[in-house]
Amino acid sequence: MTTITTLIITSGVISLLCLLLLHFVSPELKPSWRMVSEYALGKHKWLLTSFFIFWSISTMLASYFYFNIVTTKWAVFGAILIFISGIGALMGGLFDMKHKLHGLSFALGVPTLPIGALIIAYHLSNQNKWLPHKNELLISAHIVWVSLLLMAISMGLFFSGLKKAGVPFGPNQKPLTEIPKSVIGINGFANRLLVLVYVAFNIIVSLIYINL
C-alpha cells in the first residue's frame, strides 16, 4: 500500500501544481470570481484537463487504498463515494464547462467526497493504530464539507448580486468579462479552497499511513 499512497500524494500534488500554473498563464481570468472550470475559456485548456485528470487519478487511487484497509460495510460505502468523486473529476477533465455533461461531473464529483471523507475518517480514527492521528483525520475531513458550504454561500451571494445589478446570466448567456463593483465576487476563491482541501484530504491520510 505504500506505493499506492505515494502515487496518491504525487498525482495530487501534480494536480494542484497544474492549477497553480493556470493562474500565471491565464491572468485574464480573475481568480476572485472566476471558477476553476472557466480556465477552459483561456488558451491553455490542456493544462486544465491535466489538472482534472491528475485529481481524478489521486482520488480513485485513494478509493482503492481505502477499499483495502477498511473493515466495515459502511466504510466500504465511504470508499465507493470517494471513487464516484474521482469519476466526477475525470469527467470534469473530459467535458469542459461548454459541454452538457459538465454539470453531471460536478454532481458526481463534488457532493460525494465530503460524505465519503467523513465516513472514512471516523472509521480509521476508531482503529488503534490510527488513534494517535485522530485529530488530523477528523479535522481534514470536516474541512472538506465546510469548504463546500463556503462555496455554496459565496455562489449564492454572487448570483444574488448579479441579479440585483441587472446583469443577465445563465447557460445561454456569454461568459462575463467583468462584474459590477456592487457584486460580491469571492466565489472563485471559495472554489479554489474547495479544490485544495478535496485533494489534501487524501494526501493527508496517505501521509499518515506512510508514517504509521
C-alpha positions in Angstrom: 0.0 0.0 0.0 3.0 2.3 0.4 3.4 2.5 -3.4 -0.3 3.4 -3.8 -0.2 6.1 -1.1 2.9 7.6 -2.8 1.1 7.7 -6.1 -1.9 9.4 -4.4 0.4 12.1 -3.0 2.3 12.5 -6.2 -0.7 12.8 -8.5 -2.5 15.1 -6.0 0.5 17.4 -5.9 0.8 17.4 -9.7 -2.9 18.3 -9.9 -2.5 21.3 -7.6 0.6 22.4 -9.5 -1.3 22.4 -12.7 -4.0 24.6 -11.1 -1.4 27.0 -9.7 0.3 27.3 -13.1 -3.1 28.2 -14.7 -3.1 31.3 -12.6 0.1 32.5 -14.2 -0.6 31.5 -17.8 -4.2 32.8 -17.8 -4.1 36.0 -15.7 -7.0 37.5 -17.6 -9.3 35.1 -15.7 -9.6 36.7 -12.3 -9.4 34.1 -9.6 -11.6 36.0 -7.2 -14.8 35.3 -9.1 -13.9 33.0 -12.0 -14.5 29.3 -11.3 -11.7 26.8 -12.0 -13.6 25.3 -14.9 -13.6 28.7 -16.6 -10.0 28.2 -17.5 -11.4 26.3 -20.4 -12.1 29.7 -21.9 -8.4 30.5 -21.9 -5.6 29.4 -24.2 -4.3 26.5 -22.0 -7.2 24.1 -21.8 -4.7 21.2 -21.9 -3.4 22.3 -18.5 -6.9 22.4 -17.1 -7.6 18.9 -18.4 -4.3 17.7 -16.8 -5.4 19.2 -13.5 -8.7 17.3 -13.6 -7.1 14.0 -14.7 -4.4 14.0 -12.0 -7.1 15.0 -9.4 -9.1 12.0 -10.6 -6.2 9.6 -10.5 -5.3 10.7 -6.9 -8.9 10.3 -5.8 -9.6 6.9 -7.4 -6.3 5.6 -6.1 -7.3 6.8 -2.7 -10.6 4.9 -3.1 -8.7 1.7 -3.9 -6.5 2.3 -0.9 -9.5 2.7 1.4 -11.1 -0.5 0.0 -8.0 -2.4 1.1 -7.7 -1.0 4.7 -11.3 -0.6 5.9 -13.1 -3.3 7.8 -16.9 -2.5 7.7 -19.5 -2.3 5.0 -20.3 1.3 6.0 -16.6 2.3 5.4 -16.7 0.4 2.1 -19.6 2.7 1.1 -17.5 5.7 2.0 -14.7 4.4 -0.3 -17.3 3.9 -3.1 -18.4 7.6 -2.7 -14.8 8.7 -3.0 -14.4 6.6 -6.2 -17.5 8.3 -7.6 -16.0 11.7 -6.7 -12.9 10.6 -8.8 -15.2 9.7 -11.7 -16.7 13.2 -11.5 -13.2 14.8 -11.5 -12.3 12.7 -14.6 -15.5 13.8 -16.4 -14.6 17.4 -15.5 -11.4 17.0 -17.5 -13.1 15.3 -20.4 -16.2 17.5 -20.6 -15.4 21.2 -20.1 -17.9 23.9 -19.0 -19.2 24.2 -22.5 -20.3 20.6 -22.6 -23.7 19.5 -21.5 -22.2 16.7 -19.3 -20.1 19.2 -17.2 -22.9 19.7 -14.8 -23.1 15.9 -14.2 -19.4 15.8 -13.5 -20.0 18.4 -10.8 -22.9 16.5 -9.3 -20.8 13.3 -9.2 -17.6 14.8 -8.0 -18.4 17.5 -5.5 -21.1 16.3 -3.1 -19.9 12.7 -2.7 -16.4 13.4 -1.3 -17.5 15.2 1.9 -19.7 12.3 2.9 -17.1 9.7 2.0 -14.3 11.6 3.7 -16.3 11.8 7.0 -17.1 8.1 6.9 -13.5 7.1 6.2 -12.0 9.5 8.8 -14.3 8.3 11.6 -13.8 4.7 10.7 -10.0 5.0 10.7 -9.8 7.2 13.8 -11.5 4.4 15.8 -8.7 1.9 14.9 -5.9 1.6 17.4 -3.0 2.2 15.0 -4.7 5.4 13.6 -5.9 6.7 17.0 -2.8 8.9 17.6 -3.7 10.8 14.4 -7.5 11.1 15.2 -7.4 14.9 15.2 -5.7 15.2 11.8 -8.1 12.8 10.3 -11.2 14.4 11.6 -10.2 18.0 11.1 -9.1 17.3 7.5 -12.5 15.5 6.8 -14.6 18.3 8.4 -12.8 21.0 6.5 -14.0 19.3 3.3 -17.7 19.8 3.9 -17.0 23.3 5.4 -15.3 24.3 2.1 -18.4 23.1 0.1 -20.6 25.1 2.4 -18.5 28.2 1.9 -18.5 27.8 -1.8 -22.3 27.4 -1.8 -22.7 30.6 0.2 -20.3 32.5 -2.0 -22.1 31.4 -5.1 -25.4 32.5 -3.6 -24.0 35.9 -2.9 -22.5 36.2 -6.4 -25.6 35.3 -8.3 -27.8 37.3 -6.0 -25.5 40.3 -6.6 -25.7 39.8 -10.4 -29.5 39.7 -10.2 -29.7 42.9 -8.2 -27.3 44.6 -10.6 -29.5 43.6 -13.5 -26.7 41.5 -15.1 -28.1 38.6 -17.2 -26.6 35.2 -16.6 -27.4 31.6 -17.5 -26.5 28.8 -19.9 -27.4 30.8 -23.0 -25.5 34.0 -22.0 -21.9 34.7 -23.0 -19.4 34.4 -20.1 -19.0 37.6 -18.2 -15.8 39.6 -18.7 -16.3 41.8 -15.6 -18.7 42.2 -12.8 -20.2 45.4 -11.2 -18.4 46.7 -8.1 -21.6 46.1 -6.0 -21.3 42.3 -6.7 -19.5 40.2 -4.0 -17.2 38.1 -6.2 -15.3 35.8 -3.8 -16.8 32.6 -5.2 -13.6 31.9 -7.2 -11.5 31.9 -4.1 -14.0 29.6 -2.4 -13.9 27.3 -5.4 -10.1 27.0 -5.2 -10.2 26.4 -1.5 -12.6 23.5 -2.1 -10.3 22.0 -4.7 -7.3 22.4 -2.3 -9.0 20.6 0.6 -10.6 17.9 -1.5 -7.1 16.9 -2.9 -5.5 17.5 0.5 -7.7 15.1 2.4 -6.5 12.0 0.5 -2.9 13.3 0.7 -3.1 13.8 4.5 -4.5 10.2 5.0 -1.8 8.8 2.8 1.0 10.7 4.7 -0.4 9.4 8.0 -0.4 5.9 6.6 3.2 6.2 5.4 4.3 7.4 8.9 2.4 4.7 10.8 
